[in-house]
Structures are given as structure tokens and as C-alpha cells.
């Protein structure tokens, strides 16, 4: 006890490791970002080749189809990443609410910390998805402009 009888505020910091699914999701985001970056650079190289060799009409449709398929698969990966980020966030929110509801008293700090930790995965997933979508939408726009210029 203290000498004057006043109990001071002693904050206790409890660090919980994020669930295993959250760690795998962050790893998934790094892999998706790296693979998308490599595919985007390769796609830019194909667009550059297409611009330099616009006179070869036989290979244009093949290159156009390959670029279009790459862009469409990247868009599907963006949708999958958004769905996974929502699922991981929902799973973490369920765990957080279950832990808080099992306590005898409501710890607002624990609830807010759990919510913040769960929403970080959603934020990371949405940022990665937005970056991938923007990069491949740019390539799709370049391809469309190039195709219009060739067909005229």
C-alpha cells in the first residue's frame, strides 16, 4: 500500500499476438503485391513492345489478348483480396467481441484495441487492392488508347 492511502493509476498493457490467420493474411498481401508488381512490369514491357512494333498486324491480336487476360486476372485477384480482407477482419472482430463478452466487466480499452487491430488488416487489404487495381486499370487504358489509334 501507499503511505498516503491513495491508490495511483497503474495502466497494464497486455499485448496479444494477432491470430495466425491475420499473420497468414499479411503474408498473402506481400506475396500478392510482389506478384502483381512483377506482372505489371511485364505488362508494361509488352505495351512498350506493342507501341514499337505496331506495323506487325499478325501478332497484334495475340499480344492484345494476352494483355487483356492479364488485366482481367489482376482484377479478379483484387476482388479476391478484398473478400479475404473482409473475412479476416470479421473473424478477428468475432474473436474480440467474444473475449470482451466473456469478461466480468467491459474493458473499453480492450474493445477499442481489438477493433483497431482487426481493422488494420482491412486497411492493408484495401490499400493493396486499390494499388493493384489502379496499376492495371492504367495499363488497360493505355491498351485501349493504343488499340483505337491502330484501328483508325
N, C-alpha and C positions, 0 to 999 in steps of 0.2 A: 504494500500500500504506500501511497504517498504520504508525506508528512502533514500536508495541509488538508488532506481528506478529499481533494478534488481529483477525480479521475480524468486524465487527459485523453485526447483523441489519439488513438493508435491505429492508423489505417493498415489493414492487412491486404497485401497484394497476393492474390492467388493466380498463378499462371497455369492455364490449362493448355496442353498441347492440342492443336487442331486435330480433328478426326482424320483418320487415314484417307478417307475419300477426298477430303479437301487437299491433302498433300498430293494425291494422285491427280486431282484436277489441275493443280498448279503445274505439275509436270506435263500434263496433257497440253496446257496452254503454251508452255515453252516449246514443246515439240511441234504443235500446230503453227506457231509463229515462225519457227525456223523452216519448216517445210514450205510454208506459204511464201516466205522470203525467197527461197531458192526457186520455187515455181514462178514467182513474179519476175525475178531477174531473167530466167529462161524465156519467159513470155515477152519481156521487153526486147530481148535479143532476137526473137522470132519476128517481132514487129519491125525492128530495125532492118532485118534481112528482107522482109516484105516490102519495105519502103525502098530499099536499094535495088531490088530485083523486080520491080513492078512490070517489066516487059515480058516476063515468062508467064504466059497465061495458063499453061497446063498445070503448074504447081500452085497457083494462087488459091484455087478452091480447096486443095488439100491442106495448105497452111491455114487458110481461114477457118476450116472445120476444126483443125487441131486447136487453134487459139480459142475458138468459141467453146469447145468442150472443156478446155482448161478453165475458162472463166465460169462456166456453169458448175463445174465441180467445186470450184472455190466458193461459189455462192451457197452450194449445198453444205459445205463444211462450216460456213458461217452460221447457217440455221442450226446445225447440229451443236455447235459451240454455244450458241445462245440457249438452246434447250438444256444442255448439260449444266450450264452455269445456273439456270433456274432450278434444276433438280438438286444440285449440290447445296444451293442456298436454302431451299426448302427443307432438305434433310438436316442441315445444321440448325435451322430455326426450330424444327420439331424437337431436336435434342436439347436445345437451350430452354425452350418452354417446359419440356418435361423435367429438366433438372430444377428449374425455378419453382415449378408447381409441387415438387416433392419436398421442398424446404418448408420449415415451420413458419418462417417469416419471409416476406417478399424483399429480396435484396435488389433494389432498383439499379444499383451499380452493376451487379452481376448480370441482370437482364439487359441493360444497355451495352455492356461489354460483349455479351454473347451475340446480341443483334449486330453490333458493329463488326464482329469477327465473321459472322455469316455473310454480311453484305459486302465484305471485301472481295470475296470470291465472285459475287455477281458483278461487281465493278470491274474486276480484272477480265472476266469473260466478255463483258460488253465492250471494253476498250479493245481487246484483241480482235473481236468480231468486227467492230467498226473500222479498225485499221485494215484488216484483210479485205473487207467489202469495198472500202474506198480505193485501195490499190488496184483491185481487179475491175472495179467499175471504170476507173481511169483507162485501163487497157481496153476495155470494151468500147469506150467512147472513141479512143484512137483508132481501133479497128473499124468501127462504123464510119468514121470520117474518111479513112483510107479507102474503104470499100466504095463509098459514094464518089470519091474522086476518081477511082479507077473505072467505075461504070459509066461515068459521064463522058 
